[in-house]
Amino acid sequence: MILTTTLPLLRNVLLLCGLLSLGACAATGPVAPAADTTRRAPQVPPEDLSRFRPVFPAPKAPVAATAPRVRPVPPANQVNDQIEQRLRDLAYTNRNVKYAQGYRVLAYVGLEKDKAMSIRRAIISRYPEETDYLTYKNPIFRLQVGDYLTRLEAAQALLRLRPLAPRAELESMQVIINKTGY
């Protein structure tokens, strides 16, 4: 008895679900383009507003003022005793300076001593004028190359050393001043 009363209800539910799914599919399908029902205003040329724009007179050309000709004074290259003494003091003070802020190329940082030594030998064999600094702080080996006062010099050296040490980078630190180069 229960089965005979629920069967028409079940049929109606299934029919309703089918109709709803067909309606949803139809709503997402391709739609014909709607006819353009908007009225377009006729194209009107833009209004000429030039009569309202302000007009400024052109600036006058500057009059070249004739300055009196000044005769250049040649330098006398005279150094008096006081300036000579100050120059001597400055040179003496600069002779005592050993370190300055500069850059070194960090060629290797790692745990392998053999690799650090092989990079060091390759750099020394190709560039014998470069100063190298191999340090060991347990457990890391660090190989630094050169004493450069400017970043430009250090960057040039870095480009030279890249084929030998591909992971090389610049490091800012106190460097030894090379007195023979100056």
Disulfide bonds with the S-S distance in Angstrom:
none
